[in-house]
Amino acid sequence: MHRSLTLVVIVGLAIAATAAGVPQAAVDACSSLMSNAALRALPNTTLTTATTVSGAFAAPGAAQPVQGLPSFCRVTATLKPSQVSDVKVEIWLPTSGWNQKLQGVGNGGLAGTITYGALATAVKNGYASVSTDTGHVASDTTWLADTEKEKDYGYRAIHGMTVTAKAVVQQFYNATPKRNYFNGCSTGGGQAFGESQLYPEDYDGLLAGAPQDFPTNLRAAGIWEFQIVNNEPANKLPKPALALLTAAVLRKCEAQFGIDDGFLNDPQACRFDPADLICKEAGQDPSTCLTPAQASAVKQIYEGAISAHTKKQIWPGLVRGSEAPTGNGLVGWEAASFPGATPFAPSAQFYSLAVFQDANLDFHTVDIDNAVQMAVKKFPFINHISTDIDPFMRRGGKLLIYHGWADPAVSPLNSVNYYGSLVAAVQRKRHLDSAAALKEAQKSTLLFMVPGMGHCAGGPGPSNFDAMTALDQWVDQGVAPTQITASHQAGGAATFTRPLCPYPQVAEYNGSGSRTDASNWTCKARPFVFDASFYKVQ
């Protein structure tokens, strides 16, 4: 049996509860989609199942089913924009209580799976929702060297699933969605950027977390970081050294602002020098200091990957305080793998299997400049780095970006650089001064930096917040978020709340009342610091 057919059968059996108690009319409306003439006429698209589900759903490979789901019509489809394409799509349609909105949800890493958790959250909140595996199965890496499958991953699958979902929504509800949103983090954040740049008509609002918009360079930087730490034994950064670093950063930079939160509120203001931790005396306990080689390696990681030939930055560095903060999730440099035996998996697989096509690639000896040039030449379409999103902005589209300051996987400075370049593009095109350009850009695009948050979630900071509702209110009611209240959760309860501020503002404590209460903090202006040379202003 073909793999694609096998997947359909497996997915078709993945229902953990039937449509018991669901009105027969809803069941019939769902099943009738399979014979719907308009859907059968969609180009390069085949609907494979349309089944009503209620109560619980067991996703393929999941240990436990998702519980507490409303009744929904689950539609699966296969898209074939090229001869080798095999893009799987799932559309979940609430059978009652639909909020008249569609939410596309993004992927992580190298994709390869339907994002069932995000689909479930969306339908629980009343959205019709859609997800795609972007054209391959996660356990299969043979797709990486295929240009057509890389195009599906890079941009075609997200646009295709969106077009398909809108058509299915129209036929199921006999109504066009009032609003269309996309919600993604990491790879999903990059997918949101791609939609704003390539398909400005697809969505009214885009939520882009920790956007992986420049994967050729990001993944090269993952190998570069691995080389910095591993090519010389003296450069090794074991876990105790990383913990020592974060403790020293907090002592210096939190004390500087009279704060004791366990994370940096504004890492760009921190001037910690790793040379301050170099062992001062012979025989000093190595757990209390760094060797000169270690301090040099840390400094390079802070500075980011620099081309050995052009001296231009390939990828911005990680920020102070991200070395080994507390908290769950993808937090700390060790979680990003480069202090370990191999580079971060997406970096390693992309460059070994797709770019160099060498499963035994020696990451210690890769020429980073050459690697980037090869990747950009072979797969330019996976990058979404244009600062020209005027068509999206002109039609009233809203782009809300968020990024954790303690992210070890995708440098938060990348989001700052991109946002700064968007503002600079507005300034140049509309002949405004910098302040006016920022104000104009913020009518359509906002960036929220999250102190102490790791990659997409986790960490010691206020990493729990509802950016989707903020985006919906901005698009639907014209109310731009002046701040987003976030919390830190422990044991199922909030231990403190804090406002997230539109960059370049930062939250400052008012000086009275509990520091754990967001109402005692105010968003204040601070310098807009970004690398204007990193993204070409268009």
TIPA-432665 format. One record per atom (N, C-alpha, C): residue in one letter; x, y, z. Coordinates in steps of 0.05 Angstrom, whole numbers, plus 5000, padded with zeros to 4 digits. Last residue first. Example, Ala and Ser with C-alpha at 12.3 -4.5 7.8 and 13.67 -1.06 7.14 Angstrom:
2
S525749555142;S527349795143;S525850015157;A526448865156;A524649105156;A526449345156;
end
This chain:
538
Q526859565037;Q525659585010;Q523559805009;V532759435069;V530359595070;V529359645042;K535358825085;K535359035065;K532759185065;Y537458685150;Y535358645129;Y535458885110;F542258895173;F541758605171;F539658535150;S542959425181;S544359305158;S543559015153;A540759585228;A539559675203;A540659545178;D539659275284;D541759275264;D540459345237;F536759695336;F536759465317;F538959495297;V533359995386;V536059905379;V535759665361;F530260525408;F529760315388;F532460235378;P530260685478;P531460705451;P530660475434;R523560705507;R526460665509;R527560675481;A517660875542;A519260885518;A522160835525;K513960415583;K515460665580;K517160645555;C508360155613;C509960135589;C511260415584;T508360005683;T507560185661;T509460155638;W505659645738;W507759685718;W506659855696;N501659495770;N503659675782;N506059715763;S498659125744;S497559395746;S499459595758;A501158635751;A501658795726;A500659075728;D504158455809;D501658535798;D502158715774;T508858365835;T507658135822;T505058205807;R510258805864;R511558775838;R510358535822;S505159155897;S506458905892;S507758895865;G506559855909;G504859635905;G506559385899;S511160275873;S509460225896;S507559995889;G514060325826;G515360405851;G513660355876;N512560165776;N511760435784;N512960525811;Y516959835732;Y515559825758;Y514960115767;E516159825662;E517659925686;E515859915710;A516759495601;A515159525625;A517059615648;V518459865542;V519059655561;V517559705587;Q517860005472;Q517260055500;Q518059815517;P518859945416;P521059925435;P520459995464;Y514459395427;Y517159485424;Y517159745408;P508959425470;P509859435442;P512659545440;C509658995528;C509459265516;C510259255487;L506258625575;L508058615552;L507558865537;P505558685646;P504758765619;P506958725599;R504958115688;R506658335678;R505658425651;T503957725748;T503057825722;T504858065714;F505657115782;F505857405779;F504757475751;T503556615787;T505256715809;T505757005807;A497656295771;A499356515764;A500956605789;A497455575773;A496555835782;A498556045774;G499555085761;G496855145751;G495755415759;G504755075779;G502754915793;G499854985785;A505555705753;A506855495768;A504755335783;Q506156205703;Q504555995716;Q506355795730;H506156885695;H507856645698;H506356445714;S502457265646;S502957155673;S505056945672;A500757895614;A501757625614;A502257535643;T497058345577;T497658245604;T498457955602;I499558765530;I498258505533;I498958405561;Q498159435507;Q499759245523;Q498158985524;T495359645467;T497459815478;T499159665498;P492759345410;P493659295438;P495859485446;A487959715374;A490659605375;A491459565404;V481859615352;V483159685377;V485859555379;G478559455311;G480259685307;G481659785332;Q475559005315;Q474459245328;Q476159485324;D478358625285;D475458625285;D474258885295;V483958715294;V482758695267;V479858745267;W484158755350;W485458955333;W484258955305;Q481658295367;Q480458555374;Q481658775357;D485257915347;D482457915338;D481158185344;L489958025376;L489858065347;L487058085337;A488157895427;A489058165422;A489058225392;T487057355420;T484857535426;T485657825421;M492357185412;M490357145391;M487957325395;A495257265458;A495757445436;A493657415414;D494857165519;D492957115497;D493357315475;F500156855556;F498557085548;F496857015524;N505456665593;N502656585588;N501056835581;S510456825609;S510256695583;S507456605576;P514057205643;P511157195639;P510457095612;G519856775657;G518457025653;G515456985650;P522856305659;P522056435684;P520356675681;G520455825609;G522356015621;G521256145646;G515055785559;G516855695580;G518755905590;A515055915487;A513755875513;A515955815534;C518156045443;C515256025440;C513756005467;H523655925478;H522755895450;H519755845449;G522756315538;G524456155519;G523256145492;M522256935571;M520956715558;M522956575539;G524557395594;G524757135608;G523456905595;P519957845565;P522257805582;P522257525595;V518057885500;V517157765526;V519557705543;M516158395457;M518358235467;M517658145495;F511958505405;F511958485434;F514258295442;L510658925351;L512458725362;L512358735392;L505859055300;L506759095327;L508558865335;T503159385244;T504959175254;T505859255282;S499459795232;S499159535219;S500859315231;K500760225261;K497960195253;K497359925242;Q506160225266;Q504660095287;Q501560095282;A507860545224;A508160255222;A506460105242;E506761055246;E505360965222;E505460655220;K510361065289;K507461095294;K505760995270;L515161025261;L514360815280;L511360835285;A514961505231;A514961245217;A514161025236;A515261885271;A512861865255;A512661605240;A520561785288;A518261755307;A515661725292;S523561875241;S523561615254;S521161575272;D519862255191;D522062225210;D521661955225;L518162035124;L517462115151;L519962115169;H517161845071;H518662095076;H517962205104;R515161375057;R513261585062;R514461845071;K519561045048;K517561065028;K515661305032;R522661095096;R523761175070;R521561225049;Q519060925136;Q520361185138;Q521361275110;V518060405120;V515860595121;V516960885121;A523160195128;A521960195101;A519660395099;A523760255183;A525460405165;A524460415137;V519959875199;V519560155205;V521260335187;L522559415180;L519859485170;L519259785175;S527159435210;S527359475181;S524659535169;G525159325261;G526459575256;G526659635226;Y523458795251;Y521459005257;Y522659285252;Y528358545243;Y526358545222;Y524358775226;N530958635292;N532158735267;N530058755245;V527458375327;V527958655330;V529058775305;S527957855308;S525357985306;S525658285309;N533357775320;N532457755292;N529757895289;L533757785374;L534758025360;L533958015330;P532357275390;P530357485391;P531157745377;S534456725351;S535256975365;S533057175366;V531856135365;V531656345345;V532256605358;A533655855412;A533455725386;A533355915362;P533256095460;P535855995453;P535955885424;D529956665485;D529856455465;D532656355458;A529057065522;A530956845530;A530956615510;W525257395500;W527957495502;W529957275509;G520557135454;G521757125481;G524557225481;H516257515414;H518657365415;H519757365444;Y511057675366;Y512057655394;Y514457475394;I507358085322;I509657915326;I510357905356;L501958175283;L502758195311;L504957985315;L499458515230;L501458325237;L502458375265;K493558625194;K494958675219;K496958445224;G490958945135;G491958715149;G493558795174;G488959335102;G488159335130;G489059105146;R491159365053;R488459245054;R487459225083;R496159565064;R494259735051;R491359625053;M498959125086;M498259355103;M496059525091;F499458805040;F498158705064;F497258925082;P502459145006;P499759044998;P498158945022;D507259235039;D505359445034;D502559345025;I511558955055;I508958835060;I506759045056;D517858905046;D515659025031;D513158875035;T521958645068;T520658855086;T518458995071;S523057945062;S522358205049;S521158395069;I524057445080;I525457665092;I524857935080;H523456845083;H521357045080;H522257305094;N526156265052;N526556505067;N524256705062;I525055875016;I524255815044;I524756055062;F526856034966;F523956064972;F523155985000;P532055884958;P531556164966;P528656204976;F535355384955;F532655404967;F531955694976;K540155444928;K538455214923;K535655254932;K542355924946;K542155874917;K540155654911;V542155865001;V540556074989;V540256034959;A545855435006;A543055405015;A541255615002;M550655644987;M549455414974;M546455384981;Q551456055024;Q551256114996;Q549855884980;V551955765072;V549755955068;V549256015039;A556655465061;A554155335066;A551755515062;N560455865056;N559855705032;N557155565036;D560556045109;D559956225087;D559056075062;I562055585137;I559355705141;I558655885118;D564654985121;D565155275117;D562455415117;V565054455167;V563354595147;V564254895146;T567554155205;T569154275184;T567554425163;H563953955241;H566254095252;H567754255230;F560453645214;F559553915221;F561854085232;D561153235163;D562653305187;D562053605194;L555952835137;L557253095137;L558653155164;N553552375122;N555752355141;N557352625143;A549752495084;A548752405111;A550952395131;D549552985042;D551652815053;D550752735081;Q547553435016;Q546653165009;Q548752965017;F548153965027;F550553815018;F549853535009;V542454095033;V544354275020;V546754115009;A539753635056;A538553805034;A540653955019;L542853365093;L541153215075;L540153375051;S545953755121;S547153505113;S545553375091;Y542454195129;Y545054235115;Y546253965106;F537953955153;F537654125130;F540354145115;Q539953675197;Q538653535176;Q538553705150;A542254095229;A543853865220;A542553725196;S537854435238;S540254535225;S541854305213;P534254085265;P533454215239;P535854325224;A537653935312;A536753745291;A535953875265;F543454285329;F540554275331;F539454115307;P549553895324;P547954135323;P544954075326;T551953425374;T551253495347;T549653755347;A553353415428;A554953265409;A554353325380;G552354085456;G552453795456;G554053675434;P551654625452;P553754535470;P554154235470;F547254625416;F549954665406;F552154615426;S541954525437;S543754295429;S546554375422;A538254825462;A538654875433;A540854695421;A538854675514;A536454585500;A536654625470;E543454955527;E543654665526;E541254555511;W541655485530;W543255405507;W543555105505;G534755565549;G537555525555;G539055415531;V528855225535;V530055435549;V532955375554;L523354985516;L525855015502;L527255265513;G520454795581;G520454865553;G523254875541;N521055115647;N520654895628;N520754985599;G526155445687;G523555415674;G523555185654;T531855885690;T530155675700;T527655655683;P537155985640;P535056075659;P533355845669;A542355965614;A541255745629;A539155845649;E542856385575;E544656165576;E543455925590;S540156865571;S538956635558;S540556375561;G542957285591;G540757185607;G539456935595;R544157615530;R545057565558;R542557485575;V542057295469;V542357525488;V543157425515;L545457065410;L543657025432;L544157235454;G546557455349;G547257285372;G545057245391;P544257415280;P544757555306;P545257365329;W547757175224;W545457135242;W546157275269;I551657395193;I550057185182;I547557145198;Q554258035186;Q553057845204;Q551257645188;K560458095149;K557658175155;K556357955172;K565457955133;K565258075160;K562358175166;T566357665088;T565257935084;T565158095110;H569057205111;H569957335087;H568957625084;A566557015155;A569457035157;A570557195133;S560757295180;S562057185157;S565057225159;I558657135245;I559757345228;I561157205204;A553656995290;A555256885269;A556057105249;G554057355354;G552757235332;G554657145310;E555457565404;E555857735380;E554457625355;Y554657135439;Y553157385442;Y553257555417;I558456795417;I555656715415;I553856965420;Q563157075431;Q562457035403;Q559556955399;K562957035487;K562857295474;K562057275445;V563556485493;V561056615501;V560756885487;A568856425476;A566656285461;A564056415468;S571556725514;S571656805486;S569456675470;A570556415559;A569556695558;A569556795530;Q573355945545;Q570455945549;Q569256225547;A578656145544;A577456035519;A574456025521;P579456305597;P579456505576;P578156405550;T574655945638;T577355975626;T577256195605;L570556205691;L570956105664;L573856125656;C568556005758;C569756185738;C569856055711;T566955615793;T566455895801;T567456095780;S568555125780;S565655165780;S564955455787;P574055115786;P572955165759;P569955205758;D577255445837;D575155245832;D573855305805;Q583855625820;Q581255705828;Q579155495820;G589055515804;G587755325822;G585055405831;A590856185800;A591555915793;A590255725814;E585656675793;E587856555808;E588356275799;K581456835763;K583457035770;K585956915782;C577656615708;C578956545733;C581356735739;I572857065682;I575356905678;I576756855705;L568457385685;L568357125699;L570856955695;D569257815653;D569157865682;D569157605698;A568457635602;A571257645612;A571357695642;P563157725591;P563957465601;P566857455611;D560058305612;D562358215596;D563257935607;F553758625610;F555458415622;F557658325602;R550159025599;R552859045588;R554758845601;C543359075581;C545358935597;C548058945584;A539459265548;A540759465565;A542959345582;Q537358835524;Q538959015507;Q540359225524;P534158575562;P536858485558;P538558665541;D529958755606;D530858895581;D533758805575;N529158405648;N526858545636;N527458665609;L531957785658;L532358055651;L529858175638;F530157395717;F530557425688;F530957725682;G529457435770;G530457175760;G530657175730;D528057915793;D525957755782;D526857475774;D529858405821;D530558135829;D528357945820;I532659045810;I530558845804;I531658575813;G535759505802;G534359465827;G532159255825;F538759535757;F536159665756;F534459615781;Q543359265772;Q543659535760;Q540959685760;A541558775786;A542258955807;A542459245797;E540958555735;E538558605752;E539158805774;C546358565719;C544358725705;C541758755719;K549458245756;K550358505746;K548058675736;R546257795768;R547457965790;R548258235780;L545157605717;L542957715734;L544057885756;V550257445700;V548757645685;V546657775702;A551357045738;A552957285737;A551557515722;A547456665725;A547456785752;A549057045752;T549056545673;T546456675677;T546356805705;L554156305683;L553856545666;L551256685672;L552855855714;L554556065725;L554256325710;A550055565675;A548655665699;A550255885713;L554355455641;L552155615632;L550455725655;A557555145674;A558655395664;A556355575654;P554254695683;P554954875706;P556055145697;K553954475629;K551654595642;K552354775666;P559954665592;P558154475606;P555954625621;L562554855538;L560955005558;L559054805571;K569054835509;K566654695519;K565254855540;N573855035492;N571555205490;N568955085501;A577754655495;A577854855516;A575355035515;P577054355448;P576254245474;P576054455496;E574354655391;E576654665410;E575754555437;N569554565369;N571954515352;N574454525369;N565154685402;N566154415401;N568754375386;V563555215401;V563655075427;V565154815425;I563655355347;I564955525367;I565455375393;Q560554945324;Q563454955319;Q564855125340;F555455095342;F556554825349;F559554825345;E554955585317;E555055575346;E556255305355;W554755395263;W556955575272;W557155565302;I549955105263;I552454965259;I554855135269;G546455535272;G546455315290;G548955145288;A547455845227;A548455945253;A548355725274;A544855545190;A547755565188;A548855665214;R539655655207;R540755375209;R543755365206;L539256205196;L538856105223;L540155825226;N539956205140;N541956325157;N541756235186;T535455925122;T538055855111;T540255965130;P531056165149;P532155905158;P534755835146;F528456665165;F530956655150;F532356395156;D524156645199;D523656765172;D526056735154;Q521556425248;Q523856315234;Q523556395204;P519156845298;P519056775270;P521656665259;A516356835351;A519156745346;A519656665317;G509856845323;G511556815346;G514356715338;A505157205292;A507757085286;A509557085311;L498957245268;L500357235294;L502857075290;L495457655224;L497557445226;L498857465254;G489157785194;G490957825216;G492857585218;D486957665145;D486557935156;D488457995179;Y489957275092;Y489157315120;Y488757615127;D490757285035;D489857045049;D488657105076;E492757725010;E489857705010;E488957465027;P498257685008;P497057885027;P494057865028;Y502557274998;Y499657234995;Y498157425013;L507757435009;L507157304984;L504157294978;Q507957705059;Q509657795037;Q508757685010;S504557455094;S504457745092;S505857845067;E506256915089;E503556995080;E503357295077;G511356955112;G511056885084;G508356955073;F510057055165;F511457255149;F511157205119;A507656565177;A506056805178;A507357035162;Q512156235173;Q509956195154;Q508056445154;G515056415217;G516056465190;G513956435169;G511656215256;G512056495254;G513156575227;G512255665246;G509655795241;G509856095240;T517455595264;T516855555235;T514255685228;S515355995315;S517755875304;S517455845274;C508155965312;C510656045326;C512955875315;G501856225286;G504156045286;G506456145302;N495856345258;N497156335284;N499356135284;F491756755219;F493756545219;F495256575245;Y484856885202;Y487256925218;Y489156695214;N479457225174;N481357005170;N483957065185;R472657375184;R475457445189;R477057185184;K467957155164;K468057445168;K470957545171;P467856655114;P468856745140;P468957055142;T461656605078;T464556665077;T465456745105;A457056065080;A457756335088;A460756365086;N455355545084;N454055715065;N454556015071;Y458255215115;Y456555405129;Y454855575110;F460654885075;F459454765099;F457454955113;Q462555225035;Q460555025028;Q459154905053;Q466055565063;Q463855675047;Q461655465042;V469655185083;V468055345102;V465655455087;V472055025035;V470554825051;V468654975071;A474555495019;A472555375002;A470755185018;K478155585061;K476055785055;K473855665038;A481355125055;A479655165079;A477455365074;T483955215006;T482154985010;T480255025033;V486955675019;V484955684997;V482955455000;T490055445059;T488355675065;T486155695044;M493055055036;M491154965056;M489155195062;G496055375000;G494155184990;G492155095011;H499255675036;H497355805018;H495255615008;I502055235059;I500555425076;I498455565059;A504554995014;A502654845030;A500955035047;R508155374991;R505755284976;R503655154994;Y512655505024;Y510455695020;Y507955585008;G516255095042;G516955375044;G514655565041;Y513954595031;Y514654665059;Y514954975061;D513654644975;D511254594991;D511754675020;K519154714965;K517254924958;K514654894973;E520954214980;E521854444995;E520054684990;K518653914940;K517653874967;K518654104985;E521754104896;E518854144897;E517654114925;T526953944911;T526354234908;T523254274909;D529153494957;D527353524935;D526353814933;A531953405003;A533553464979;A531753514954;L527953265040;L529553505043;L531053595019;W525352785036;W524153015022;W526053255021;T527652425070;T528452415042;T527452655026;T526052375122;T527752605115;T528552615086;D520452195157;D521752155131;D523352405124;S517752325202;S519752115205;S521352065179;A514052715184;A516352795201;A518552585202;V512152715117;V511852585143;V514352635159;H510053285077;H511753055083;H511152945110;G507053745069;G507753575046;G509553345052;T505254045112;T506854185092;T508053995071;D501153865141;D503753755148;D505953865130;T496554385163;T497754215143;T500354095153;S490154605187;S492954555190;S493954375168;V484755035207;V486054875187;V489054845193;S478255165235;S481155175236;S482254975216;A473155595259;A473855385240;A476855395237;Y472955765329;Y473955805302;Y473655555285;G471455695382;G469455765362;G470355805334;N475155505417;N474555795418;N472655885396;K475554985401;K474455035428;K473655325431;V478255055354;V475454985352;V474055025380;A483455205375;A481855385357;A478955315357;T485054755403;T484755015417;T482955205400;A485354385360;A483554345382;A482954605397;L489554605329;L486854565318;L484754545340;A493654555365;A492754825358;A490054815345;G494153995368;G493554145392;G492554425386;Y495353835314;Y492753775326;Y492153935351;T498153995262;T498454105289;T495854075304;I500853455225;I498553635229;I498753735258;T507853435208;T505553345223;T503253545222;G511953675181;G511553385178;G509253265194;A516854135206;A514054065202;A513753765199;L521754245225;L521554175196;L518754085189;G519254685274;G521554545263;G521354495233;G512054725270;G514654765284;G516754615270;N506555085238;N508154855245;N510554925262;G500155425247;G502755375235;G504055125247;V493255485228;V495255445249;V497855345236;G487955925211;G490055745202;G492155725224;Q481556035228;Q484256055239;Q486055845227;L475856405211;L477656185204;L480356245217;K469456575239;K472256635233;K473756385227;Q464556515261;Q464656625234;Q467456715226;N464356215306;N464656505309;N464956655283;W459755685315;W461955795299;W461956105301;G455855415343;G457355615357;G459755725341;S456554765314;S454954975326;S456755165340;T460454475290;T457754435279;T455754625292;P466854735271;P464854695292;P461954675280;L471254405232;L469054595229;L467054555252;W477754325211;W475954265233;W473754485234;I481754035163;I480054265169;I477954185189;E488153845144;E485853785160;E484354045166;V492253595091;V490853825104;V488553725121;K498353405061;K495953325077;K494853575092;V501253385000;V500653565022;V498053485036;D505153184961;D503253014976;D502553165002;S508353274898;S507153374923;S505253184935;V510353134850;V511352984873;V510053064899;Q507753474814;Q507453194810;Q508353034835;S504754004855;S506653904835;S506353604833;P500354074887;P501054294870;P503354224850;K496153704913;K498353624896;K499053854877;L493253554976;L493853754955;L496253664940;T488153215009;T490853194998;T491153394975;A484353265070;A484653305041;A487653265034;T479053185117;T481853145109;T482053165079;V474953475164;V475353435136;V478353395131;R470453415214;R473253385209;R473653305179;C465953805247;C466353655222;C469253655215;F464853755318;F465953885294;F466053695270;S462753885383;S462353745359;S463453895335;P468354075426;P465654105416;P465253925391;L472353675470;L472053815445;L469053855438;G474253415515;G472653655518;G472253815493;Q480953175500;Q478253155512;Q476853425511;V485152825458;V484353095467;V481453085476;P487952205483;P486252365465;P485752645476;Q494852065493;Q492252105504;Q490552265484;A499251995460;A498851815482;A496051835494;A498852015388;A498552155414;A498051945436;G498951775339;G501451775355;G501151905382;P493752165314;P495651945308;P498251985325;A489352385365;A491052445343;A492952215338;A483152265385;A485852155389;A487452205364;F478352665414;F479652595389;F482452505395;A471752765442;A474652695444;A475752625417;G466853075428;G467752995455;G470652955457;S465752865362;S464853005385;S466052895410;V465752915290;V467052825315;V465952985338;T463952715225;T463252875249;T464452745274;T468052725167;T466752575188;T466252755212;A470652625109;A469052835121;A467252705142;T476652505070;T474652425090;T473152675099;T479052715024;T479352435030;T477352335051;L478953154969;L477953104996;L478052805001;T484153384932;T482353154935;T481553134964;T486653854885;T485653804912;T483753564912;N487954104838;N490053974853;N489253894881;P482354564841;P484754454827;P486754334846;L475854364858;L478254514867;L480754394853;A471454064847;A472654214825;A475154374833;R469653874894;R470853674876;R472253814853;L467354334913;L469854234926;L471254034908;A462854374881;A464754594881;A467454504893;A460153894891;A461253944865;A463354164865;N460753454944;N460153724937;N461653794911;S461552964966;S460352964940;S459853254930;M463653085016;M465152914998;M464152914970;L459953385043;L462153525031;L463753355011;S456353045068;S455753135040;S457953285027;S458252995119;S458852775100;S458252865072;C456253485140;C459053425140;C459653215118;A450753445136;A452153675123;A455153625120;D449852995168;D449352985139;D450853205124;V451053215218;V452552975208;V452252955177;A447253615220;A450053685221;A451853455210;A442553315221;A442953505199;A445953585197;Q442753025268;Q443152885243;Q443753075220;P446253325322;P443953315304;P444653185278;V449852885365;V450053105346;V447553095327;G449652425394;G448352665405;G448452905387;A455752185371;A453352135386;A452152385398;A459952155334;A458252395335;A455652345350;T465051815373;T463351855350;T461652105354;A471951865390;A469151875398;A467451925374;A476751825367;A476451695393;A473651705403;I479351725305;I477251845319;I476651685345;A483051515269;A484051645293;A481851785309;L482251285221;L481551125244;L482151255270;G484151655185;G481251605185;G480351445209;V489551615193;V488251855202;V485251805204;I490351105169;I490951145197;I489451385208;V488751225116;V487351015131;V487751055161;V492451625102;V489551685102;V488051485119;L497151325105;L496751555124;L493751625125;T496450965063;T496650865090;T496051085110;L496751315021;L494251185026;L494151075054;S502051475025;S500051675027;S497351555033;R504850985017;R504951125043;R502751325046;H501050454985;H502550704984;H502550835011;M501749765000;M500050005000;M501750255000;
end
